[in-house]
Amino acid sequence: IGFITQEISATGKSTLDVVMEEDVESLDEVVVVGYGQQKKESVLGAISQIKGNELLQSGSANVTNALSGISPGLNIVQTTGQPGADDGEIFIRGNANPLVLVDGVEIVGGFSNIDPRDIASVSVLKDGAATAVYGIRGANGVIIITTKRGKIGKPKVTFTSEYAVETLANIPDKMDAFNSQSALNIGILNDQAYLNGYSTETDLAFYRDGSLPYIYPNVDWFDVMTKDYATSFNQTVAIQGGNDFVKYYASAGYLKEGDIIETQQFYNYDDPSFKFSRYSFRGTLDFTLSKTTTLKTSISSRFEDRNQPGNVNFQDLYETAPGGTVPLYPAEVLLEYPDPLYPGLAEPRFGSGDNIYRDINTRGVTRNFKTIFSIDFDLEQKLDFVTKGLKFTGKYNYISNYQTSSIKNFDQRLQARIDSYTLERDGSWFSFEGRNYERPLEYAGGNENISSTQDITYYRTQLNYNRSFDKHNVTGLALFSRNKRINNTQFPFYNEDWVGRFTYNYDSRYFFEVAGAYNGDETFARGYRFKFFPSYSVGVNLAKEKFIADNIPALNNFKIRYSYG
C-alpha cells in the first residue's frame, strides 16, 4: 500500500533486486465523499473507493454481485441465481440495507442492473464520520456510485461483447431409489408403520436393476430439472470525447440471461422458463459556459423484462424421493400399458405426487417489466470574486420508476386442472383426481396490471469552500436539499436536509473534521419531523513526524484517527 505495483520477469535470473517506488499519485488521488470530493490522504472517515474497471473483473453483469469481495467491510450475500432477480443482500460492517446513491441521487428501482461499464467509481462509506452528512438515512452505511462522463479529446468508440457460460458449482450428493427405499424400510420397521410405503425384497430388486423404470422409478431430480449450463449475452457500445466547450459520453447496452433450470412448453402460453433481458441507455453533456460556469446534463433509461414460471417450491429438488414419482410418462408408455378408460390414447402424462417438473411447466408464466427514466442537471458557478475557493452548485433531478406485470395461467373459472397419474405395480393407471376423471387443459387466461409507480423530484443547492493558506488547508460545505416522492396514487410526501461540514488539516499532518445533517421527514407528527445527526473526527499522520521520517523513510503514510458520529 502506497507503492507502485511492479512486474519483473524472472526468466534466467537467480537473484532479483526490487526497489519499491512511492505511489505519490495514490495519496493525491481524489476520493468521492458525501456531497463532494477530498484528497485521499486527508480523508478521516472509513471510506473505500473502487474503480469501475475492478467491477468488470468479476465478469458479473449485476453491479451488486460484482461488488462482492473487493472492499473491506462490504459483504454481499447472494441467495438465488434467478436471472433478473439475483441481487445479493448488501451488508456494510454487518448492517444491511445501506443508502445507495447514483451521481449524488438516491436510487429508485434498484441499482444492480446499471450497466457496470457505465460506472467510473464506487465509494463505500462505513462509519459515522463518513456518513454523518446523510443523517439518519446513512445509519447503515452509504454506497456512492459515480458514472462515466465525457473527456476532452477525439471521439473514442468502444464496443464490448461478452458470451458467458454458467454451470452449477456444487451438486449435492444424492441417494438412488434402491438406497433411499432401503433407508425408508428401516424407518418403517423402527416405527412399526408398515402401511407407510414399505418395499418388499421384490420391489427393492426392481428398484436396483431398473428393468421397470415407470413402475419402479429411479429419478435423479437434479438431472431432470437442470441443464448442463446456462448462457448470457452482454453487449455495450459507448462513445466518449469532447472539446473545451462541451464534453460528451453516451452508451447503449443489451443483456440477455438464460437459466440453468430445465423447462418445456406444453400448453398454449409462452415458454415457462427463467430468463431476463435488459436494455439500457445513458448520455451526458458537460458544457463549459465560461471560465467560471459549468452546466452538466445527463439522461438515462433502462428497461427490464423478467420471465418466470408460476409459483414453484424448489425445496422439492431436495425433498422428493427418487423412487416416488415419475416426472413425465412418455406417450409410448400408454402403448405398452394401455388405459382402458381411453383406448387408443397415446399422449404424455404427468406423474402424480410431489412433481416439481409438472409444477414448473404447468403453473403459467409471469412477466415483470420495469422502466426507469432519469434526467439530471448540475450548474456549477465558481465564486472566486467573493472569496477564492468558493463554489456554488445547483442540482435538479427527476426519476420515474414504472413497473407492470403480465400473468398467464389456466382460467380457474373453467375448473381447468392438471391431470396427474400413477402407473400402478399391476400395470393399471390411477389418476390423482380419480379413476374416471379426465379434463382437457387448453384454456389459458391471464391479466396485466401496474405493479407500482414512483415519481421523484429532487433538488439541491450547496456552497463548497476549498482553500489553502500556506500549510493550513480548509474546506467547508453548506447544503440544502428537498425530495418529493409520489408512490402510486398516494399524495406526495417530502424529505428535507440541511447539511454542514468543516475540515481542517495542517501540512497534511494533523486533521480535524466536524459534520452534521439536520434531517426532516413530513411523515412524522409535527414537533418530531426534524433531527440533528452530528459527527466529529481527528487524526494525525505519524509518517510526517520527524522521528518517523528520519528513521523509517519508506513509510510515507501512517495515519491514526478517531471518529464519533
Secondary structure as the mmCIF struct_conf table of DSSP 4:
data_model
#
loop_
_struct_conf.conf_type_id
_struct_conf.id
_struct_conf.beg_label_comp_id
_struct_conf.beg_label_asym_id
_struct_conf.beg_label_seq_id
_struct_conf.end_label_comp_id
_struct_conf.end_label_asym_id
_struct_conf.end_label_seq_id
STRN STRN1 PHE A 3 PHE A 3
TURN_TY1_P TURN_TY1_P1 THR A 11 GLY A 12
BEND BEND1 SER A 14 SER A 14
STRN STRN2 GLU A 22 GLU A 22
HELX_RH_AL_P HELX_RH_AL_P1 VAL A 24 ASP A 28
STRN STRN3 VAL A 30 VAL A 33
TURN_TY1_P TURN_TY1_P2 GLY A 34 TYR A 35
STRN STRN4 GLY A 36 LYS A 39
HELX_RH_3T_P HELX_RH_3T_P1 LYS A 40 SER A 42
BEND BEND2 GLY A 45 GLY A 45
STRN STRN5 ILE A 47 LYS A 51
HELX_RH_AL_P HELX_RH_AL_P2 GLY A 52 LEU A 56
TURN_TY1_P TURN_TY1_P3 GLN A 57 SER A 58
BEND BEND3 ALA A 61 ALA A 61
HELX_RH_AL_P HELX_RH_AL_P3 VAL A 63 ALA A 66
TURN_TY1_P TURN_TY1_P4 LEU A 67 GLY A 69
BEND BEND4 ILE A 70 SER A 71
TURN_TY1_P TURN_TY1_P5 PRO A 72 GLY A 73
STRN STRN6 LEU A 74 VAL A 77
TURN_TY1_P TURN_TY1_P6 PRO A 83 GLY A 84
HELX_LH_PP_P HELX_LH_PP_P1 ASP A 87 GLY A 88
STRN STRN7 GLU A 89 ILE A 92
TURN_TY1_P TURN_TY1_P7 ARG A 93 GLY A 94
STRN STRN8 ASN A 95 ALA A 96
BEND BEND5 ASN A 97 ASN A 97
STRN STRN9 LEU A 99 VAL A 102
TURN_TY1_P TURN_TY1_P8 ASP A 103 GLY A 104
STRN STRN10 VAL A 105 GLU A 106
BEND BEND6 VAL A 108 GLY A 109
BEND BEND7 PHE A 111 PHE A 111
TURN_TY1_P TURN_TY1_P9 SER A 112 ASN A 113
BEND BEND8 ILE A 114 ILE A 114
HELX_RH_3T_P HELX_RH_3T_P2 PRO A 116 ASP A 118
STRN STRN11 ILE A 119 LEU A 125
BEND BEND9 ASP A 127 ASP A 127
HELX_RH_AL_P HELX_RH_AL_P4 GLY A 128 THR A 131
HELX_RH_3T_P HELX_RH_3T_P3 ALA A 132 GLY A 138
TURN_TY1_P TURN_TY1_P10 ALA A 139 ASN A 140
STRN STRN12 VAL A 142 THR A 147
BEND BEND10 ILE A 152 ILE A 152
STRN STRN13 GLY A 153 GLU A 166
BEND BEND11 ALA A 169 ALA A 169
HELX_RH_AL_P HELX_RH_AL_P5 ALA A 177 ASP A 191
TURN_TY1_P TURN_TY1_P11 GLN A 192 GLN A 192
TURN_TY1_P TURN_TY1_P12 TYR A 194 GLY A 197
HELX_RH_AL_P HELX_RH_AL_P6 GLU A 201 ASP A 209
BEND BEND12 SER A 211 LEU A 212
TURN_TY1_P TURN_TY1_P13 PRO A 213 ILE A 215
BEND BEND13 TYR A 216 TYR A 216
HELX_RH_AL_P HELX_RH_AL_P7 TRP A 221 MET A 225
STRN STRN14 THR A 226 THR A 226
BEND BEND14 ASP A 228 ASP A 228
STRN STRN15 ALA A 230 GLY A 242
BEND BEND15 ASP A 244 PHE A 245
STRN STRN16 VAL A 246 GLU A 257
BEND BEND16 ILE A 260 ILE A 260
STRN STRN17 ILE A 261 ILE A 261
BEND BEND17 TYR A 267 TYR A 269
STRN STRN18 LYS A 275 THR A 288
BEND BEND18 SER A 290 THR A 292
STRN STRN19 THR A 293 PRO A 309
BEND BEND19 GLY A 310 GLY A 310
TURN_TY1_P TURN_TY1_P14 PHE A 314 GLN A 315
HELX_RH_AL_P HELX_RH_AL_P8 ASP A 316 GLU A 319
BEND BEND20 THR A 320 THR A 320
TURN_TY1_P TURN_TY1_P15 PRO A 322 GLY A 324
BEND BEND21 PRO A 327 PRO A 327
STRN STRN20 LEU A 328 TYR A 329
HELX_RH_AL_P HELX_RH_AL_P9 ALA A 331 GLU A 336
BEND BEND22 TYR A 337 TYR A 337
TURN_TY1_P TURN_TY1_P16 PRO A 340 LEU A 341
BEND BEND23 TYR A 342 TYR A 342
TURN_TY1_P TURN_TY1_P17 PRO A 343 GLY A 344
STRN STRN21 ARG A 349 GLY A 351
BEND BEND24 SER A 352 ASP A 354
HELX_RH_AL_P HELX_RH_AL_P10 ILE A 356 THR A 362
BEND BEND25 ARG A 363 ARG A 363
STRN STRN22 VAL A 365 LYS A 382
TURN_TY1_P TURN_TY1_P18 ASP A 384 VAL A 386
BEND BEND26 THR A 387 THR A 387
TURN_TY1_P TURN_TY1_P19 LYS A 388 GLY A 389
STRN STRN23 LEU A 390 ASN A 409
HELX_RH_3T_P HELX_RH_3T_P4 GLN A 412 LEU A 414
TURN_TY1_P TURN_TY1_P20 GLN A 415 GLN A 415
STRN STRN24 SER A 420 LEU A 423
TURN_TY1_P TURN_TY1_P21 ARG A 425 ASP A 426
BEND BEND27 GLY A 427 GLY A 427
STRN STRN25 TRP A 429 SER A 431
TURN_TY1_P TURN_TY1_P22 PHE A 432 GLU A 433
TURN_TY1_P TURN_TY1_P23 ARG A 435 ASN A 436
STRN STRN26 GLY A 445 PHE A 469
TURN_TY1_P TURN_TY1_P24 ASP A 470 LYS A 471
STRN STRN27 HIS A 472 ASN A 487
TURN_TY1_P TURN_TY1_P25 ASN A 488 THR A 489
BEND BEND28 GLN A 490 GLN A 490
HELX_LH_PP_P HELX_LH_PP_P2 PHE A 491 PRO A 492
STRN STRN28 PHE A 493 TYR A 506
TURN_TY1_P TURN_TY1_P26 ASP A 507 ARG A 509
STRN STRN29 TYR A 510 ASP A 521
TURN_TY1_P TURN_TY1_P27 GLU A 522 THR A 523
BEND BEND29 PHE A 524 PHE A 524
HELX_LH_PP_P HELX_LH_PP_P3 ALA A 525 ALA A 525
TURN_TY1_P TURN_TY1_P28 ARG A 526 GLY A 527
BEND BEND30 TYR A 528 ARG A 529
STRN STRN30 PHE A 530 ASN A 541
HELX_RH_3T_P HELX_RH_3T_P5 LEU A 542 LYS A 544
BEND BEND31 GLU A 545 GLU A 545
HELX_RH_AL_P HELX_RH_AL_P11 LYS A 546 ASN A 551
TURN_TY1_P TURN_TY1_P29 PRO A 553 ALA A 554
STRN STRN31 LYS A 559 TYR A 564
#
